[in-house]
Amino acid sequence: MGKPARALRAVGALVMWVCACTNPTEPGIPATADDLKSSLSKSFDALTIPGSAACSISISQHGQAVLERGRGQIAPGLPASVDSLYRIASLTKPITASAVLISEKAGRISRTDKINRFLSYPEPAPTIDELIKHIPGLPNYTDTSAYQSGRTSPTTVETLLSLIQPWDGVRRYQYSNSHAVLTGAALAQVNGLRYEEVVQRDIFGPAGMSRSSYLIPPASESFQFPSATDSSWVLFGGGVTSTAADMNRFNQALLSNLFGFGAVESFDRSAAGVTSFGMGSGVSNGDLRFTHAGALDSYSSFSVLFPADRSSVVVLCNFHSDVLPDFVMRTGGIRSIMLGGK
């Protein structure tokens, strides 16, 4: 596998997904909650899953779960469920960004602060908000030889920071995992805690994400794939292990303003559509959505939330797939079914 392909699969280069996808097949209009669940389940059954692999899905509408299930095997002889563990890759970034907003609400940090207020970094230095929105376009540290050769063994935050090149001061939009490293390191510094402890205290605990952590899924709950990236290499932007149910809880916490930093639709979306809570935005037929996708080693993930009807969809798989955004968002897909075929 070439270096660019390895980098794509290594850490969430699927980014915040915005697409106008079409499919000529329209679903029938579900008449009842049971009909809706059945239609959504049939759509999930049609998603291609390789042998000895798995996907899990969690769908909520109006704040209530309407479908939660798994398909395939999460480990040999263990059927997948909505509570199966997956590495969620870059779906970690909205978690990090949300933790920043919580610390900002508590007065510990401001999105307008430059990163060199917290870390050793030369001028010109980007602000926290610019980092979350990927405005500096810093070179991706996951493209370095140090990452490619060392990512299966533990590393330190200091090593990650040493791999990030200085900013030239030019504002540009370019997705980069380097931005998440700087943001997460600053978050830990202002809280006087390990980054993982901040996320547990401010995100996992309040949202009821009891299955989420920074531990690689154990052998008993996961196929053992070769060259598994150590969590320390992707800690701030791709290190979380979670479940579809837990990630839907996170989405619903955002939609209900559980964390207290404001309604998701109130955040500025002018910088290439990227928000301060780390998700990309888009509008299709008046339907505002916030999305993020990820890929790490063999894992793939996609998450989307819709403020209009407090809906959210999370799909997690333990194989590489580029089709998850289209599966949810195309005409005739999951969102179309939720809207009654619109």
LONU-399193 format. One record per residue: residue in three letters; x, y, z of N, C-alpha, C, O in turn. Coordinates in steps of 0.001 Angstrom, whole numbers, plus 500000, padded with zeros to 6 digits. Each point is the difference from the previous one (the first is absolute). Example, Ala and Ser with C-alpha at 12.3 -4.5 7.8 and 13.67 -1.06 7.14 Angstrom:
REM residues 2
ALA513190494310507800499110501190500000500900501200500000501036499981500665 SER498614501069498615500820501190500060499230501090500730500509501108500169 
//
This chain:
REM residues 342
MET500854498794500000499146501206500000500878501240500000500932500093500798 GLY498784500873498310500803501222499946499782500873501203499021499848500729 LYS501912501083499476499930500886501167498717500810500062499391500062501068 PRO500152500580497817498740500748500083498829499130500404499149500435500775 ALA500789498349498718498891499109500361500070499619501460498974499937500677 ARG502241499804499823500133499665501415499561501166500869499341499809501022 ALA501026501405498566499615501171500786498495500176500009499417500348501027 LEU499938499410497812498541500121499933499338499039500949499085500379500731 ARG501368498362499271499364498988500834500422500126501446499316499494500890 ALA501809501176499363500529500040501363499164500845500913499646499543501087 VAL500017501672498528499295500866500935499022500908499296500344501128499648 GLY498414498388500136498857500842499687500143501018498916499557501131500199 ALA501028498564498659500059500989498949498675500123499270499914500724499008 LEU499060498593501453498668500146499402499332501302500419499085500460499317 VAL501337500135501769499652501351500410498506500257500158499196499077500133 MET500454502233499849498624500422500124499357499917498631500412500691499068 TRP498557498445500808499497499613498686498854500891499579499034500163500745 VAL501060500425498054498902500763499424499816499518498574500944500031499210 CYS497847499520500445499791499419498675498551500171499580499097500028500837 ALA500692500083497874498642499951499455499918498735499163500223500027498789 CYS499456498865501867500001498691499351498591499644499567499023500402500632 THR500878498842498286498684499624499487499926498522499750501002499335499736 ASN497789500168500353499703498616499709498553499980499545499148500570500682 PRO500539498807498210498631500096499480498971499252500820498802500194499798 THR501628498954501126499053499195500766499485500777501197500787500434500841 GLU497925499745499244499379500669501141499343498973500908499356499078499500 PRO500784501047501815499333499058500890498516500317500123499551501097499667 GLY499702497924500817498621500272500348499943500868501243500985500099500732 ILE497897500520499510499861500866501164499553499170501192498880499488500003 PRO501977500364501021499610499218501172498787500615500685499975501203500261 ALA499025497980500030498760500510500585500054500028501519499315500814500619 THR501477498323499994500059499925501445501452499891500444500910499857499184 ALA499286500215502140501347499850500542500583498637499640501190499882499709 ASP497969499095500313500464498660499626500371499938498525500980499358499623 ASP498221501320499541500321500040498575501330500710499764500814499561499187 LEU499397501537501529501253500744499880501177499130500399501002499937499288 LYS498880499397501843501083499133500459500268498897498987501155499682499716 SER497790499736499742500148498928499020500689500498498733500872499321499457 SER498738501863500073500604500555498788501477500318500210500834499731499136 LEU499475500843502018501393500307500309500826498726500126501138499938499536 SER498278499050501094500704498732500182500274499328498657501074499434499796 LYS497959500628499289500200499416498667501110500729499254500788499380499285 SER499269501931500883501069500757499357501363499593500561500964499844499250 PHE499110499985502064501247499559500627500381498605499527501182499717499802 ASP497837499411500015500269498647499509500591500012498595500705499071499607 ALA499005501982499645500497500085498622501429500529499918500618499934498938 LEU499919500591502171501377500484500017500955498819499857499899499031500752 THR501016501038498304500932498905499753501022499897501133500700500964500311 ILE499373497858500295500961499728501064500793498757499614499402498953499750 PRO501924501129500194500798498818499653499818498879501017499563500242501126 GLY500766498550498483499975498905500950500987500234501128501051500610499806 SER498597498897501381500838500169501201500266501470500299501108500375500381 ALA497865500454499441500089501421500335498666500445500581499057499211500076 ALA500862502048500333498791500450500691499782501496499841500937500760499756 CYS497804499645500389499604501398500130498937500091501089499251499051500228 SER500689502080500433498934500292500957499426501367499684500712500894499541 ILE497989499264500708499319501247499681499111500413501154499399499160500670 SER500523502148499558499071500567500977499351501223499377500685500924499562 ILE497986499075500403499237501089499390499002500541501014499257499235500616 SER500726502067499555499025500662500862499244501060499207500545500618499085 GLN498209499579501275499190501070499421499125500582501088499431499262500805 HIS500456502062499226499282500706501056500566499604501379499272499939500991 GLY502023499799499041500671499683501264499814498587500485500470499655501084 GLN498849499509498134499729498639500426500627499001499026499967500204498786 ALA500602498719501751500591498972499143498908499297499203498984499582500556 VAL501234500292498136499036499300499147500581498711499418499246499105499617 LEU502073500789500312500632498752499561501391499906500608500806500920499864 GLU499471497979500802501320499739500562500299498516499821499349499154500613 ARG501628500535498556500312498604499754501371499871499349500622500992499620 GLY499833497764500260501239499704499315499781498925498960498980499313499986 ARG502019500560499135500008498934499004501397499414499918500991500707500184 GLY499084498019499543501288499347499854500583499576501336499303499943501012 GLN501997499759498970500707499566501205501009501061500418500810500456499192 ILE499131499929502073500969500959500525501291499297500402501066500615500044 ALA498826498089500249501128499125500299499560498587499620498804499761499836 PRO502117499310500022499597498642499592498908499424500905500206499814501199 GLY498635499907498210498893499424500755499214500979500832499088499591500719 LEU501238501730499212499300501010500798499236500945499078500614500838499340 PRO498051499045500599499216500883499131500124501459500430500092500304501189 ALA499910500572497849500060501435500289498669500485500561498939499483499652 SER501135501517501220498811500648500552500252501500500031501073500463499615 VAL497937500293500842500171501450500092501028500375501057500508501121499997 ASP499804497957500908500972500265501060501376499403499708500860499976500881 SER499357499546497905501311499481499623501017501132499904499659501133499660 LEU501589498544500643501062501001500022500680500127498635500289499010499327 TYR499955502251500291500723500325498777500944501161500292499753500798500905 ARG501308499290498340500817501210500013499303501005499088499789499723498819 ILE499853501440501720499171500945499248500821500991499192499435500827499284 ALA501896499106500820500879500833499188499672501484500187499935500482501130 SER499859500241497769499862501456500086498684500491500581499817501208500152 LEU499262497893500178498852500446500801500458500455501373499219500578500756 THR502049499166499575500597500529501226500095501521499973499909500638501049 LYS500271499949497788500234501448499911498842500835500542500255500953500736 PRO498488498743498944498915500759500631499953499835501520499550500904500705 ILE500905497959499802500069499813501451501032500945500598499740500646501015 THR501438499436498356501040500925500468499519501440499918500174500767500947 ALA499218499609497925499524501369499828498921500345501020499985501110500531 SER499119497960499745498941500245500986500580500169501399499515500813500787 ALA501527498414499521500666500156501299500630501388500119500019500581501085 VAL500499499952497802500527501364500007498895500996500328500203500908500807 LEU498627498930498574498892500925500241499523499935501447499593501013500568 ILE500457497809500020499624499863501410501007500720500883499614500678500952 SER501677499181498743501021500709500776499918501508499776500311500781500899 GLU499273499626497909499809501425499748498841500528500852500099501077500588 LYS498832498183499475498855500395500817500403500140501470499468500850500714 ALA501477498312499735500473500049501387501072501075500218500460500191501125 GLY499942500511497807500964501089500125501455499574499990500880500786500349 ARG499382497973499252501378499525500016500748500271498700501231500018499989 ILE498054500188498932500606500196498691499027500796499153498802500017500280 SER501698500636498694499144500705499048500374499567498595501170499763499697 ARG497833500139499460500285499623498614500848501052499294500663499695499008 THR499324501538501491500804501054499389501438500002500500500827500757499490 ASP499484498417501489501380499899500486500901499409498925499618499062499300 LYS501573501490500579500990499383499129500588498777500694500085499943501227 ILE500315499089497971500502498752500553501268500201500818500278499213500905 ASN500502501837498792501246500214500754499759500617501377500948500280500733 ARG497792499928499613499701500339501393500160498763500880500232500125501202 PHE499648498706498224500012498756500765501192499096499675500463499237500848 LEU500024500860497922501073499118499544501116500822499378499783501130499563 SER501388498307500400501122500651499323499754499940498497500025498926499400 TYR499740502231500003499680500051498578500360501387499485499621500997500614 PRO501106499088498270500453501306499507498869500799499366498975499445499603 GLU501226501863500309499097500830499208500343499827498517501161499778499654 PRO497843500321499482498574500195500283499379498730500571500271498891499539 ALA498894501299501470499368498861500667498492500034499758499377501050500157 PRO500037497836499472498547499957499777499231500015501315500541499665501054 THR498197500725498870499138499940501177499420498593500138500070499186499079 ILE499360500554502091499353498711500237498875499781498995499848498901499468 ASP499367502136500270498882499860499075500488499732498584499394499216499270 GLU501688501425500343500560499757498670500470498557499872499855499388498941 LEU500701500073502121500446498610499970498817499045499862500036499068499196 ILE498912501169501596498822499134499934499384500032498598499511498982499510 LYS500515502180499854499395500156498673500969499688498865499641500166498835 HIS501573499389501468500995499597498999500396501149499086500318499779498832 ILE499667501444501685500342501166499185501494500092499695500348500401498890 PRO500572499245502045501425500137499681500484499050498914500962500313499298 GLY498397498538500549500439499042498995501397499475500255500781499833499064 LEU499545499905502194501334499499500335500234498629499375499064499208499888 PRO502168500501499706500300498658499471499599498925501003500169500165501208 ASN499307498749498282499472498936500842501146499155500560500773499418499239 TYR499335500515502086501089499235500602499892498510499686500994499280500094 THR497816500247499535499842498585499649500636499672498644500076498832499619 ASP500380502189499656500719499764498755501510499852500210500729499696499055 THR499739500516502165501440499942500258500485498559500093499225499090500294 SER502064500715499453500581498657500104499977499512501442499894498799500247 ALA500204502130500710499974499613501418498667499355500350499961499002500720 TYR498946501564498774498687499405500237499885498663499290499582499010500602 GLN500781500953498133499827498792499209500794498823500558499538498860499959 SER501648501417500560500847498913500488499790499683501475500311498896500448 GLY499166502057500304499942499804501453498623499863500594499884499824501213 ARG499049500249497982498650500144500543499461498768500722498963500090500659 THR501702498776499239499506498814500697500556499877501419499608499100500743 SER501300501798499636500567500009501354499598501289500701499747500999499326 PRO500183499018502002499595501214500720500938501172499737501195499817499769 THR498249501379500269500787501216499857499560501018501038499156499695500843 THR501397501501499112499680501046500960499405501207499293500156500162498790 VAL499165500680501971499456501237499448501130500876499484499856500667498975 GLU501276499332501740501147500807499585500488499578498613500367500842499180 THR499633497850500566500403499520498680499033500476498926500421500445498932 LEU498294499464501347499007500461499032500186501486499699499969500410498840 LEU500223500390502199500173501439499812501253500304499185500023500957499226 SER501017498233500946501256500232499269499857499721498507500820500460499206 LEU498156498797500404499792499662498597499160501036499257499799499884498791 ILE499709501128501925499123501006499395500811501208499573500688500617500813 GLN499229499712497923500760501120499459499351501330500371498789500057500213 PRO502009501021499866499440501319500301499040500465498911500066499553498856 TRP499058501337501522499033500593499071500651501165499268500812500720500581 ASP498841499472498153500535501130499237499117501233500082500312501031499405 GLY498574498868501338499127501154500173498935500148498937499154500889500097 VAL500869498261498889499002500069498930498746499232500423500067498820500343 ARG498791501869499628498745499347500359499496499206498800499731500560498937 ARG500149498150501245499527499122498941499199498878500658500233499691501169 TYR498845499702498122499308498831500539500652498740499464499970499740498797 GLN500619499479502096500564498708499631499965499101501214500667500263501000 TYR498560498683498911499822499071501113501343499399500402500760499536499151 SER499524500477502148501272499462500476499864499500501423499422500674500852 ASN501110498146499400500019499460501354500926500777500923499880499904501221 SER501043500864498208500899500816500815499227501023500825500384500307501129 HIS498538500218498315499192500982500732499434499400501287499955500667501034 ALA499615498074498900499417499354501182501046499771501086499684500090501186 VAL501559499616498424501061499802500992500211501277500799500050499961501230 LEU500074501169498084500211501274500691498805500343500892500176500440501136 THR498621499359498352498792500308500769499910499134501251499763500510501094 GLY500427498181498747499899499088501137501065500219501039499733499897501197 ALA501491500409498356501082500277500953499713501255500812500273500035501200 ALA499178500995498162499631501215500716498874499728500987500015500528501113 LEU499018498661498499498880499650500875500493499320501273499531500309501096 ALA501406498775498759500563499323501173500742500983500893499897499946501226 GLN500851500951498143500817500945500774499135500927500848500312500223501169 VAL498612500319498274499184500959500747499184499336501094499607500655500965 ASN500132498048498897499236499279501016500883499346501050499496499547501027 GLY501807500394498741500905499365500946499741498514500149500264499418501052 LEU499219499969497894499674498582500007500477499370498696500262500703499024 ARG499848497987500964500224499317498739498787500234499100498863500084500465 TYR501404500016498270498930500246499036498866498994500164498826500372499986 GLU501528498352500169498974498966500132499116500240501221498804499712499970 GLU501784500814501101499242500283501226499035501160499789498890499996500532 VAL501537500997498689499111501125499694498778499517499225498870500380500309 VAL501361498784498690498890499493499177499073499116500822498781500068499844 GLN501781499110501024499162499154500850499118500861500905498805499742500140 ARG501785501268500462499265500877500923498931500831499290498879500125500495 ASP501466500445498345499142500998499372499095499459498897498984500620499685 ILE501364498236499723499223499468498882499413498628500315498780499845500058 PHE502077499165500146499515498630500184499057499883501198498935499392499893 GLY501450501185501240499180499911501209498639500647499841498980499331500162 PRO500980501981499517498702500669499874499097499419498928498780499991500167 ALA501786499524498740499181499469498906499610498540500204499234499454499206 GLY501279499904501843499676498599500246500674499045499049499452498946499679 MET501751501417499860500742499177499040500892499011500756501224500124500012 SER498135498902500609500695499097500921500921499005499310500867499413500648 ARG498961500387498049500823499033499263501156500679499264500782499326499329 SER499331501972500785501001500742499236501279500189500802499963500229501209 SER501180499671498093501296500139500666501064500247498939499695500184498821 TYR501560499816501622501135500122499090500777498687499921501176499994499638 LEU498170498902500698500616498681499939499632499319498695498848500067499572 ILE502108499282499792499707499224498799499060498857500381500196499388501050 PRO498793500302498139499083498906500345500752498715500324500920499628499272 PRO498708499692501800500698498766500391499744498867499009499046500034499223 ALA501821498970500824499884498877499074498654499307500104499490499475499011 SER499936500520502181498715499322500198498853500696499282498937499408499811 GLU501271501862499780498934500761499357500407500557498647499332500886499468 SER501743498612499979500451500541498735500878499014499259500803499286500601 PHE499034500680498069500982499289499201501340500699500168500052501228500075 GLN501017498017499985501316500593500173500628500265498637500462499079499328 PHE499550502188500274500546500375498716501481500339500143500418500479501054 PRO500388499282497903501422500317500100500256501504500005499171500788499546 SER501989499592500975500448501397499988498983500948500635499732501074499460 ALA499705498537501677499044500865500694500714501247500519500993499897500721 THR498502501271498913500596501263500439499779500191501491498868499927500477 ASP502205500315500259499881500233501429499219501301500237500178500986499286 SER498959498991501726499138501158500259500795501273500266499527501096499700 SER501663498775500854500793501184500333500391500809498770500258501199500106 TRP499789498155498721500352500703498772498830500811499439500218500938499233 VAL498560498722501132498819500664499439499083500522501105498805500206499790 LEU501769500001501369499247500257501229498935501081499841498830499757500296 PHE501551501420499247499118501164500023499027500049498825498925500591500106 GLY501447498793498786499175500093498805499455498688499496499225499987499044 GLY501164498882501584499532498727499487500096498850500967499888498846499588 GLY500320501432501703500335498945500941498859499318500724500235499020500707 VAL498539501455499148498894499463500796499514498653499451499875499808498791 THR499858499279502127499262498776499720498599500176500590499855500406501153 SER499117499289498054498638500244500475499036499036499326500405499074499297 THR498324501163500933498929499213499403499054500921499243500000501213500210 ALA499203498209498917499005500802499290499016500642500976499602501152499823 ALA500013498104501199499061500550500988500612501170500761499347501025500197 ASP501915498824500235500656501088500726500171501239499126499788501118500470 MET500591498699498270500192501151499128498682500684499673499972501210499776 ASN498937498034500195498694500628499845499641500806501247499377501058499907 ARG501024498432501268499794500774501231500758501321499936499497501036500436 PHE501710498920499020500769501241499836499269500957499059499870501186500301 ASN499655498309498569499269500853499069498759500607500638499718501184499819 GLN499548498009500924498795500509500653500340501013501094499230500926500256 ALA501922498895500385500448500993500979500267501335499313499676501053500549 LEU500910498914498259500202501227499238498669500627499603499815501210500133 LEU499259497968499379498714500516499526499143500578501124499217500922499774 SER500930498539501431499207500479501138500741501030500839499497500439501034 ASN501698499951498526500843500947500733500283499523501424500042500802500933 LEU500151497904499224500313499432501306501268500607500590500101500169501215 PHE500861500158497935501279500511500483499961501494500315500923500534500615 GLY498004500136498961499786501382500403500764501049499227500080501143500450 PHE500489498514498396500745501024499261499232500560498810500568500741499197 GLY498150498919500674499173500616498979499445499012498998500483498874499874 ALA498485501573499411499372499171498978500957499816498829500675500948499598 VAL499390497856499856500962499730498934499773500898498790500959500417499351 GLU497777499885500339499719500811498822500384501469500194499988500767499037 SER500349499634502184500375501386500269501464500284499698500401501163499982 PHE500411497805499780501426500206499795500299500459498579499337499598499044 ASP501678501254500843500432500522498712500427498859499073500708499080500410 ARG498842500999498321500349498971499031500678500603498771500001499398498926 SER500578501800501239500547500707498847501344499455499544500341500146498826 ALA500436499231502055501332499503499649499877498615499368500145498982500677 ALA499586500995498020499851498750499253498966499080500622500059498783499821 GLY498999501788500907498926499211500584500360499254501262499177499247500521 VAL502038500940499991500431499263501183499646500796501254500222501209500066 THR499230498099500919499526500655501210501018499916501135500965499238499936 SER498799501558501097500882499987501171499814498760500858500789499773500917 PHE498186499412498813499908498719500706500512498857499117499725498832500273 GLY501019501507498670500795499031499281499298499181498949500534498981499562 MET498267501436500012499291499278498948499783500919498814499897501217500152 GLY500034498191498671499715500773498803498510500157499796499217499161500445 SER500382501909498883498580500268499805499648499977498525500856500204499138 GLY497881499545500586499477500042498650498491500086500042499384499695501021 VAL500020500718497878498546500112499908499561499356498696500538500312498937 SER498484498790501139499421499379498819498490500101500086499390499465500926 ASN500001501221498107498541500210500005499523500598501320498953499623500526 GLY501828501310499994499643500675501236500292499211501259499707500467501101 ASP500865498349498761500273499111501144501448500201500463500929499452499407 LEU499253501337501657501337500268500546500538498760500682499287499324500741 ARG501984500382499000500631498833500601501423500337500435500624500924499479 PHE499868498314501477501395500092500444500585498595499937499415499054500527 THR501738500814498828500543498679499739501481499897500341500715501000500068 HIS499719497775500143501421499665500043500152498526499646499134499179500301 ALA501981500507499056500307498620499636501429499698500405500797500913500218 GLY499529497803499883501346499647500402500438498651499485499178499168499615 ALA502145500620500382500580498714499638501302499828500765500828500910500041 LEU499349497945500553501227499682500728500281498517499856499168499169500366 ASP501999500492499103500314498612499699498846499403499186499706500496498912 SER499649498479501577498907499395499233498638500590500343499008499646499362 TYR500914501237501619498708500505500478499509501198499184500793500801499506 SER497882499302500365499356501127499331498830500484500850499379499214500716 SER500325502076499204498923500556500825499370501191499302500641500695499211 PHE498076499525501101499294501169499497498942500403501004499305499156500566 SER500579502164499652499036500534500953499374501262499434500694500835499419 VAL497999499306500747499299501188499526498871500326500954499347499107500540 LEU500428502183499663498854500425500807499227501099499278500567500796499252 PHE498113499225500995499072500904499335499210500768501065499139499417500659 PRO501136501867499518499284500767501028498499500099499776499245500082500969 ALA500300499914497780498584500258499705499069499051500741498973500431500525 ASP501368498291499527499155499043500700500786499215501048499631498889500382 ARG501469501726500073500846499403501037500298498535499673499804499099500815 SER500671500710497976500344498662499526501507499829499924500735500975499839 SER499720497794500275501413499698499828500158498563499542499196499127500328 VAL501869500651498899500313498674499480501491499760500207500827500855499682 VAL499506497981500852501396499590500158500155498609499394499235499087500311 VAL501764500762498821500319498697499421501483499734500239500847500806499616 LEU499465498076501011501378499608500281500250498627499394499167499103500125 CYS501983500729499217500352498727499371501450499643500308500828500881500234 ASN499471497831499765501379499572500246500713499577498727500885499144500021 PHE498712501474498860500695499812498728500031501338499275499196500886500290 HIS501720499259498778500127501271499291498850500178499019499751499131499164 SER499548501993500938498866500268499125499904501492499723500100500818500915 ASP499703499531497815499783501391499614498524500316499771499664501128499642 VAL499455497899500557498607500173499588499075500434501133498822500259499757 LEU501678499827501472499107500276501124499274501347499878498798500050500262 PRO501878501046499351499247501251499827498884499883498965498889500481500221 ASP501411498883498655499004499837498950498861499100500468498838500254499680 PHE501482498708501068498982499089500539498971500756500837498810499691499954 VAL501643501290500802499084500768500856499319501122499232498804500231500178 MET501946500478498959499523501277499490499419499974498596499347500967499609 ARG500854497980499615499505500002498629498462499991499978499356499630500982 THR500084500776497900498570499859499795499633498517500059500581499183499286 GLY498467500478501557499649498614500221500761499354501129499746498842500331 GLY501203501892500281500790499478501099499341500234501345498808500300500080 ILE501980499561500975499480500061501370499257501305500281498882499968500515 ARG501711501170499160499336501269500291498721500148499191498997500504500507 SER501031499067498260498798500076499169498869499182500594498848500433499990 ILE501469498390500527498986499170500649499456500693501249498796499967500254 MET502075500650500513499579500699501212499032501135499688499112500309500794 LEU501073500308498037499143501119499604498788499542499196499303500823499406 GLY500445497881500573498833499491499314500123500000498495499006500123499285 GLY502248499736500222500203499921498565500236501322499332500024500070498771 LYS500158501013502018500224501315499406501400500082499420500382501034499453 
//
